[in-house]
């Protein structure tokens, strides 16, 4: 197990999904968030949820509130880095249900004092999530938020050559499911969304 804390960002409004996306039931009957928890738990010594996660109440994990609700993922990262739980954090979005422990481990293999993301193999872009952030980056994250700079791409700058690359197939495992159309594109039946309302209601 890696000496880090896994954190799941689940503070969004899920407007495009039409309901809390972390509670969407996938074909195996488990909510989307449960898949992310399983992947993180395989490589980290603990996992926490950042934000309300309105569609999922059964995890038993520590929940960290957003310190600046409504300011997006970078604000969630601020909450994680402020927690004091560990020196490093492996951060995944709640809508990345197909991310694997093998991919997550690759983010833990580099320089511990620098953030790490996956870069496009042969390209110039990168995938903001999942990512590994050291706690020492908290002042930089706070300064960006204080200045109204909410973009991770702006914070991290150009593609870093030591970041691990991902193939097109691996990049598919990093895709986020923000809408029913995204789920269909990922091979998930749209009918899975029918269970979401009942799941959300049961855990309110």
LINJO-V409298 format. One record per residue. N is the residue number from 0. RES is the residue in three letters. BURIAL is I if it has 9 or more other C-alpha atoms within 8 Angstrom, else O. Layout:
N RES BURIAL
N RES BURIAL
This chain:
0 UNK O
1 UNK O
2 UNK O
3 UNK I
4 UNK I
5 UNK I
6 UNK I
7 UNK I
8 UNK I
9 UNK I
10 UNK I
11 UNK O
12 UNK O
13 UNK I
14 UNK O
15 UNK O
16 UNK I
17 UNK O
18 UNK I
19 UNK I
20 UNK I
21 UNK I
22 UNK I
23 UNK I
24 UNK I
25 UNK I
26 UNK O
27 UNK O
28 UNK O
29 UNK I
30 UNK I
31 UNK I
32 UNK I
33 UNK I
34 UNK I
35 UNK I
36 UNK I
37 UNK O
38 UNK I
39 UNK I
40 UNK I
41 UNK O
42 UNK I
43 UNK I
44 UNK I
45 UNK O
46 UNK I
47 UNK I
48 UNK I
49 UNK I
50 UNK I
51 UNK O
52 UNK I
53 UNK I
54 UNK I
55 UNK I
56 UNK I
57 UNK O
58 UNK O
59 UNK O
60 UNK O
61 UNK O
62 UNK I
63 UNK I
64 UNK O
65 UNK I
66 UNK O
67 UNK O
68 UNK O
69 UNK O
70 UNK O
71 UNK I
72 UNK O
73 UNK I
74 UNK I
75 UNK I
76 UNK I
77 UNK I
78 UNK I
79 UNK I
80 UNK I
81 UNK O
82 UNK O
83 UNK O
84 UNK O
85 UNK I
86 UNK I
87 UNK I
88 UNK I
89 UNK I
90 UNK I
91 UNK I
92 UNK I
93 UNK I
94 UNK I
95 UNK I
96 UNK I
97 UNK I
98 UNK I
99 UNK O
100 UNK I
101 UNK O
102 UNK O
103 UNK I
104 UNK I
105 UNK I
106 UNK I
107 UNK I
108 UNK O
109 UNK I
110 UNK O
111 UNK O
112 UNK O
113 UNK O
114 UNK I
115 UNK I
116 UNK I
117 UNK I
118 UNK I
119 UNK I
120 UNK O
121 UNK O
122 UNK O
123 UNK O
124 UNK O
125 UNK I
126 UNK I
127 UNK I
128 UNK I
129 UNK I
130 UNK I
131 UNK I
132 UNK I
133 UNK I
134 UNK I
135 UNK O
136 UNK I
137 UNK I
138 UNK O
139 UNK O
140 UNK I
141 UNK I
142 UNK O
143 UNK I
144 UNK I
145 UNK O
146 UNK O
147 UNK O
148 UNK I
149 UNK I
150 UNK O
151 UNK O
152 UNK O
153 UNK O
154 UNK I
155 UNK O
156 UNK O
157 UNK O
158 UNK I
159 UNK O
160 UNK O
161 UNK O
162 UNK I
163 UNK I
164 UNK O
165 UNK I
166 UNK O
167 UNK O
168 UNK O
169 UNK O
170 UNK I
171 UNK O
172 UNK I
173 UNK I
174 UNK O
175 UNK I
176 UNK I
177 UNK I
178 UNK I
179 UNK I
180 UNK O
181 UNK I
182 UNK I
183 UNK I
184 UNK O
185 UNK O
186 UNK O
187 UNK I
188 UNK O
189 UNK I
190 UNK O
191 UNK I
192 UNK I
193 UNK O
194 UNK I
195 UNK I
196 UNK I
197 UNK O
198 UNK I
199 UNK I
200 UNK O
201 UNK O
202 UNK I
203 UNK O
